[in-house]
Amino acid sequence: MPSSPRSWSRAGAALRGWRTRQWTVAGLGALATAILVGAPTDVVPNPLFGRSVPVQWWNYPALAVTAVLAGIVLTTYVRQPAAPSGPKTHNGGRQGMVGGALSFFAIGCPVCNKLVLLLLGASGALSYWAPLQPLLAFVSAGLLAEAALRRLSSQTACPVTASA
């Protein structure tokens, strides 16, 4: 029976094995994500972007969770200097990308999103899209968490060698 691509114990072991370099990349990745997602959505106040609907209370924790998880997922792509070259895994890559993209739509202004505005109109964006945004934030965080769990689990998994 093949083992699951995800394991909490292997993921925890991978995090415990991270060195300063990995934690630095995770912190910088989280900061970059917070700016790249938070500035255009105006959750992070800035002079370049604005929003028609005020920031909701849940936008801040959603942005924080997104930033932390995206930083962790990003760091799993950083090669450890002393790590042997094992089989390459691509577990969690799509989930991480989709989760990051969904977070942008989840915390963005519902009437500032041109696609939503075109499809639903301003009243539809406020009546239908805005109530779905917290759910979208939850799904986004779940996808990023799953991507992090899979990527971290694969860092400590023993590679299987082909027998001759």
Secondary structure, DSSP 4 states (H G I P E B T S, - for coil): -PPPS--HHHHHHHHHT--HHHHHHHHHHHHHHHHHHHTTTTSS--SS---SSPPPTTHHHHHHHHHHHHHHHHHTTSPPTT--------TTHHHHHHHHHHHHHHHS-TTT-HHHHHHHHHHHIIIIIHHHHHHHHHHHHHHHHHHHHHHHHHHHSPPPPPP-
